[in-house]
Amino acid sequence: MEIISDISNNVFVSKVDGKEAYLRYVMRGEDVIDFIYTYTPPELRNKGLAEKIVKAGFKHAKEKNLKVIPTCPYIMYFLSRNEEFKSLLK
């Protein structure tokens, strides 16, 4: 599964079986990224796809020294299972 960082559209996206799952974000200044929305098509849910995309978003934030605002409710669920990323929260 390939996850593409589409910076021009502020989204991390993956296409599976012709459908798109994604994590949308907004930059809040130069050093803060706000993860605002995740979406996985119903037929692709419960397969770990959202987790992989969100993990890619957090890895991007870490590499770029960004702090994360977890606006999307799924992000808090993700963090409860991936505590190593909590240090990135704003």
Buried (B, 14 or more C-beta within 10 A) or exposed (E): EEBBBEEEEBBBBBEBEEEBBBBBBEEEEEEBBBBBBBBBEEEBEEEEBBBBBBBBBBBBBBEEEBBBBBBBEBBEBBBEEBEEBEEBBE
